[in-house]
Amino acid sequence: MRVAPIPREALVTRGTINLVMTKEELKQWFENARDTLEPGYLVNGEPWKQSGMSGSEERWICLRKPVADCIDRSGSFLDIGCANGYLLECCQKWNSLRNIILEPYGIDISPKLVELAKCRLPQYKDNFLVRNAFDWIPPKRFDFVRTELVYVPAKYEKQYIEFLLDNYINPDGKLLVANYVEDHPHPENTILSGSHPTKNILSRLAELGFKATEYKDGFDTVKNRKTRVAVLTR
Ligand SMILES: C[S@@+](CC[C@H](N)C(=O)[O-])C[C@H]1O[C@@H](n2cnc3c(N)ncnc32)[C@H](O)[C@@H]1O
């Protein structure tokens, strides 16, 4: 098994997006991510808004169902960055129509969002934790895990994916790497400073040394958005 040493302390090369950051800088980066995202999600209204999506339910389904479509059998499913748990709830519902039964798990860096997820899925409340996937090693592995590359600073994407494959995924499990701004003309306008602006998830994964075994797409023709979810295996 590969060792997954995510560097805690390292050299700082300033002036480039590919910064290797000190432990304190990493801590601040994740706190800034939480503090930037959280207020926009803690709104009343449709449940997908508390998962960071604006617009209609149809839009939510078009742009999130590809996650569910990557799941091809019953098993455990961890959503990294679960927000209010609505994606997990929907994936359970969508996949039950294909006789696929999912046991949902979620982690998020926002305690307030994890509380919302526990309320949304009370029968699974013990499956939701406030954790940072960047450095948390779960006590058990999962059959399916969803994430996005933008959850870590650009320089750490490769180590992050290796870390998840080594520590989160069952031997025959699948890592679903979603890009919700696939083919966007300006992905840099949609992400936090320090994340990599990924236009094409398969190319980005290839640059990092990973080859997806399959992918699923979704389109929102109203706002001209595209989701691509790439599947990696161990
Ligand atoms: C766009 S929402 C995703 C909601 C839902 N899972 C989906 O795919 O539609 C991103 C969530 O990821 C969380 N997040 C960002 N970085 C994270 C990290 N390193 N570890 C855990 N959660 C993270 C944020 O707090 C936010 O709630």
PDBQT file of the ligand as one rigid body, heavy atoms in Angstrom, charges set to zero:
ROOT
HETATM    1  C1  LIG A 301     -20.373  22.284  -3.313  1.00  0.00    +0.000 C 
HETATM    2  S1  LIG A 301     -20.579  21.655  -1.658  1.00  0.00    +0.000 S 
HETATM    3  C2  LIG A 301     -20.931  19.995  -2.070  1.00  0.00    +0.000 C 
HETATM    4  C3  LIG A 301     -22.326  19.601  -1.674  1.00  0.00    +0.000 C 
HETATM    5  C4  LIG A 301     -22.700  18.218  -2.166  1.00  0.00    +0.000 C 
HETATM    6  N1  LIG A 301     -21.841  17.211  -1.646  1.00  0.00    +0.000 N 
HETATM    7  C5  LIG A 301     -22.665  18.176  -3.683  1.00  0.00    +0.000 C 
HETATM    8  O1  LIG A 301     -21.785  17.531  -4.248  1.00  0.00    +0.000 OA
HETATM    9  O2  LIG A 301     -23.519  18.810  -4.289  1.00  0.00    +0.000 OA
HETATM   10  C6  LIG A 301     -18.907  21.619  -1.038  1.00  0.00    +0.000 C 
HETATM   11  C7  LIG A 301     -18.787  21.262   0.464  1.00  0.00    +0.000 C 
HETATM   12  O3  LIG A 301     -17.478  20.778   0.701  1.00  0.00    +0.000 OA
HETATM   13  C8  LIG A 301     -17.051  21.168   1.986  1.00  0.00    +0.000 C 
HETATM   14  N2  LIG A 301     -15.587  21.034   1.991  1.00  0.00    +0.000 N 
HETATM   15  C9  LIG A 301     -14.696  21.813   1.327  1.00  0.00    +0.000 A 
HETATM   16  N3  LIG A 301     -13.443  21.381   1.537  1.00  0.00    +0.000 NA
HETATM   17  C10 LIG A 301     -13.539  20.280   2.348  1.00  0.00    +0.000 A 
HETATM   18  C11 LIG A 301     -12.578  19.383   2.914  1.00  0.00    +0.000 A 
HETATM   19  N4  LIG A 301     -11.260  19.543   2.695  1.00  0.00    +0.000 N 
HETATM   20  N5  LIG A 301     -13.019  18.363   3.701  1.00  0.00    +0.000 NA
HETATM   21  C12 LIG A 301     -14.354  18.224   3.957  1.00  0.00    +0.000 A 
HETATM   22  N6  LIG A 301     -15.308  19.049   3.431  1.00  0.00    +0.000 NA
HETATM   23  C13 LIG A 301     -14.907  20.052   2.639  1.00  0.00    +0.000 A 
HETATM   24  C14 LIG A 301     -17.616  22.567   2.111  1.00  0.00    +0.000 C 
HETATM   25  O4  LIG A 301     -17.732  22.981   3.455  1.00  0.00    +0.000 OA
HETATM   26  C15 LIG A 301     -18.969  22.439   1.401  1.00  0.00    +0.000 C 
HETATM   27  O5  LIG A 301     -19.985  22.141   2.318  1.00  0.00    +0.000 OA
ENDROOT
TORSDOF 0
